[in-house]
């Protein structure tokens, strides 16, 4: 194999040790390798940095191993080396060559021959923004789980509040839960705590709030409600921090443009920008971005036949945010994404349709971030009907005839 880089290094990274191999190729094609093991403490990483620089290394490749690569990247990312973070799938060893030393040598050899491509690693401000948005997503998940635990306690106490009130954690629901915790078991008094539209359901509330609440149930409810309040406070703190961290990336004008996309809100925009940034030059096309995210079908072909393949593995955080936005977009009346969702859900299923709509939303983000002068313009809910009106007409006539009717079509002169 042809050597493209003469002085390279490959790192095999673990929690406590780093096995590094420096590979130097002379002008005559002679290869010299030196392998050394370092610790992962800060002084060990500084020693590794000096060791690589003393050998004149220009390119360094490392495997994306959990979070253990991050300290190395943070220290080495100062312009001294060309760093490559490589997907482990692209570094699979050949049989019979598995050891830490062999792994580092193999990485260095692949790097020297130019057979490795680096993963997308954003700059430190964006990585910090990612940490904030991902932690907020974890807090949202824990909040949902804690609310579900409250539902289970109420069911165990035969309190059927969730069968009457749409949102148990609303203002009325929280007042009723607080009354249950204090020991007020009078259904009439608790039902009178209802506010707004829920007051029309007071008779049903009296029946739903009649149960067998014990001290054990009250203790659990109190602890869960305290935990919910703490999580909501933490989410608010993280949201404020995210707004500050987002300012260098997005101004108010761009925020307004992105907010016009159906199903997209401020939190969704924050999540997307944290994952992909605002510089779309990292992705040659919108298709590349969709593939990197994991919202497009896999491409597996053998013997001229395409095998059935699901979506590829990609950025799970971004994919989850896009699917959440897709569910919202599917409920936006007279919109292109609602029409697309309904068109696909009937024959492909709701989840596949949501992924397809999420991909469409992501591609809109790509276009708007690539050209700041553009604005979103919805194609309308009748977009697919206008693509091939004759085909739609034949389909509708066939359905009407299947019901036993004769159809006589006449062209409207006003059309």
N, C-alpha and C positions, 0 to 999 in steps of 0.2 A: 504494500500500500504506500502511496505517495505521502511524504511528510510535508505538512503545511506549516506547522509551528515547530521551531527547533528547540525551544526551552519551555517546557510545560510541567505542570504538577497535577497529580490526582490525589484527592483526599477521600479516604474511607472513614466516615464519621460515626462515632458511637457516643454514648453518654459520658464515659469517663476517659476514653482515649481516641486519638486521631492518628490513623496510619497514613503517612504522606509519602508519595513517590515522586521524585523529580526525574524527568526524562529529558536528556539532552542529546540532540542529534547533530553530529558534526557535518561540515560541508561535504565530506566524503561519504556520508550516509552511515557512519558508525554510530551506534546507539550506546549511551552510557546511562545507567539507572542507579539511583541511590534512594533507599527506603529508610524511613526513620519514624519512630513512634513518639507522639507527644501527648501530654495531658490536655484537659479542657479548661483548666483554670486560666485566668487572664494572663498571668505571667508566662504560662505555657503557650498561649496563643501568640503573645508577642515574640517568643522565641521561634515559633513556627514562621511568623511573618519575616523575621530577620533571616532565617535559614533559607526561605524561598528567594528573598531579595539578594542574598549573597551568591546564589547560583544563577542570577540573572533571569529568573522565571518571568515570562510575559503573560501566560495564560494559566488559569487555575480552574479545574472542574471539580465539583463536589456533588454527591448524591443528596437528593432532598429527603433527609431522614428526620421525620418528626419535626421538632423545633430545634434540634441540636445544631443545625446548620446556621441558625440566625446569629449567634455570637460571633462566629467566624466571619460571616458576611459583613456584619456591622463593623468589625475591626479592619477587614481587608478592603472594604469598599471606599478607598480614598484616592483612586486613580493610579495606584502603583501597579495593579494587575488588571487583566481582563478576566472577570469572573463569570463562570457558567454554573448555574444551578440546574441539574439534570434530573429528569423524571426517572425513577428507579426502573421503570419498564424498559427504558432504552439502554440500560446498563446490565442486562442479564448476562451472567457468566456462562461460558461454555462448560459442559460437563467435565468433572474431574479437576477443576481449577479453583475450588472454593476455599479461600482463606482471606484474612484481612490484607495481608501483604499482596497476594495475587489480585485482590479487588482493586487496590490502589494502583498497581501496575497496569491493570487492564483499563482503568479510567484514564490514566496518563497516555496510554497507547492510542485509545480512541480519540482523545483530544488532539494529540499530535497529528493524527491523520484527518482531522476536521470532520469526524463522524458524530459529533455531539452537537446538540442545539440546546440553548439555554431556555429555561422557563421564564415566564414574565415575572420579574421581581421589581416592584415599583420603588420609588424613592422613599426615604425614611418618613417624611410627613404623611404620605399616603398609607404607608404601612401602619403608622400610629392611628390614622383614621380608621383603617380596617380593624384594628384591635378594639376600638371603641364600638363600632357598629356591630361587630360580631358578638361582643360581650352583651350589648343591649338585646340582641336577638336571643341570646341564652336566657337573659332575665325575662323576656317576654314568654319564652317557653316554660320557665319555672313558674311564672305567674299563672299561666293556663293550667299547669298541673296542680297547683295549690287550690285554684278555684274548683277543679274537678274533685279534689279531696273534700271540699266543703259540701259539694253535691252528694257525695257518698255518705257523709255524716248525717245530712238531712234525711236521706232515704232510709238510713238505718234507724233514725228516730221516727220514721213514718211522717215526716213533715214534707208535704208535697208542694212546696212553694214553687219549685221549678216547673210544675205542671200548669201553673196559672200565670206567673210572672215570666216574661220573656228573658229578662236579665236579672238574675238573683243578686248580682253585685251592683245593681243600680242604687239610686238614692233610697227608694222605698225598701228594696230588698235588704240593704245594709242596716236600715233602721229596725227592721223586723228581726234580723239576726242579732243585733245588739240587745233587743228586748228579750230574745230567747236566752242569751248569755246571762243577763241579769236575773233570770228566773221568772220572768213574766210569762206565764203560760196561758193567759186568757186570750183565746182566739179573737174575741170581739175587739179588745183593746189593740191587739197587734194589727188587725185588719184595718183599723182606722188610721194607721200610720201610712197607708197608701197615698201616693200623690199622683197628680196628673191623670192620664188615661186609665191608670190602674185602679182608680176609685170606682170605675164602672164594674169592677170584678170583686167588690167587697164580699158579696155572698159566697163566691167561690173561694176567696181567701180565707174566710172563717172556717170552711171545711178543710182546706189544705193545711192550715196552721194547727189543726187538732191532731196531736200525735203523742208519742211516749218519749219525751225529752228527759234524759237523766243527767246527773252531775258529770258523768263521763263524756257525754255528748257536748255539754256546755264547755267543758275544759278543752276538748279538741277544737270546737268552733272558735274559741277565744284565741288559741294559739295560731290557728290557720289564718284568722283575720289579721292578727298582728303581723304575721309573715307576709300576707298580701300587701298590707300597708307599707311594710319595709321595702318590698320589691317595687312598688309603685314609686316610692321615693327615690330608689336607686335608678329606676328607668328615667325619671325626670332629671336627675343629676347627670346621667350619661348623655341625655338628649341635649342638655345645655352645653356640655363639653363638645359634643359632635358639631353643633352649630358654629362654635368658635373655630374648630379644626377644619371646617369646610370652607371658611371664608377665602383662603388663598386659591381655591379651586373653582368656585362657582360664585358669580355675582348675582344680584337680584334679577337682572334682566334675563340671564340664562335660566335661573330658577323658575321664572314665570313661563318661559318657553317650554321647558320640560314638564311643567305642571299641567300643561294643556293636553298631554297624552291621556287617553281614557285609562282608568284604573291606577293611575300614578298619583301619589301624594308626596309630601315633603320627606317623610321617612323613607319611602321607596327611592327617591332621588338620592338621598344620603347613602343608602346601601349600595346603589349602583355605582356612584362616583367613587366610593371607597374601594370597590373591587376592580374597576377598569380605569379609573382616572378620567381625565378630560383630553389627553393626548391620544388620538386614535391612530397615530402612525405606528403604534405597536402592533396593530392588526391590519394587514393589507386590505381586507374586505370585511363586510358585515358577516359573510359566511365563516371567515376565520374566527371572528369573535364568537359566533354561535357555537362553533365546534369547540373552542376553548372553554366555553361556559358549560357545555354538555346538554344543549337543548336542540340538537339535530340528530338524525338517525346515523347509526354507524354504517360504514361502507365496507362490506365483506363480500368479495366476489371470488368464485372459484369455478374453473371450467366453463367460463362464460355465463354462469348462473349467479344471481345475487342471492345470498343467504339472508334469511330473516334476522334482523339485528335491531336491538333496542338503541336507545340514546347512549351516547358515549359518556364516560366519566369525565367530569369537569369540575368547575367551581361550584360546590354544593351550596355555599352561602348565597351566591348570586342567583343560582337556579331557584332556590327557595323563595327569594324575594320576587323573582319574575313570575313564579306560579301564583303567589299571593296577589300580585297586580293583575294577573290574567283572570282570576275569579272576579275581581272587581270590574274589569273591562267587559267581561261577558254579561254583566248586568247593566251596562250603560246603554240606554235605549237609543235605537236608530244609529248605531255606530258600526264601523267596519269590523271591529274586533268582536262585537256581539254576533254579527252575521257569520263571521269566520268560525266562531266557537260552535254555533248551532249547526253549521254546515258539516263540521267534523265530528261533533259529539254523537250524532245519530249512528254513524257507521264505524267510528274508531274508538268511541268511548269518551267519557268526560275528562279523564285524566290526560289522555293523549291530546285531546283538544286543548286543554289548558296549557300543556307544554308548547303546543304550536302557537297559541296566542302569545305566550311568554316570549317565544323567539321573535315574533313580530314586533313586540314592544321593545325588545333589545335592539333590533335592527333600526327602529325609529330613533332610539337613543344614539346609535352609531352615526346616523345621518345628521342629526341635529348637532352633535358634538363635533363632527367633521366640518360642517359649514354653519357657522354661527349666524349667518344672515337668513337662514331658513326658519320657518315656523311650521308647526304641525297643522295639517289640514286633513280632516277626516273624509274618507271616501264615501261614507254614508252606508246605511244598512241595506240599501238595494244595489250595492256595487256588483255582487255576484250575479244578481238577476239580469243586469244589463250586459254582462259579458257575452251571453248567448241566449237572447230572448226566445228564439225559435225552439231551442232545445227545452227551455223552461215551459214553453207553451205546450209542446208535445207531452211533456211529463204530466202537466196538470190535466190535460184532456184525457190522458190515459187513466188517471186516478178517478176522474169524474165518471168515465165510462165504466170503470170497475164497480161503481155503485149502482149501475143499471140505467144510467141516463144516456140519451143521445145528445151529442154536442154539435152545434152549428156555429162556427166561428165567423164573425164579420169584423172587418177592420174598422175601427172608429175613425171617422173623418177628421176628428179634432187632433188625432195623433200625428 
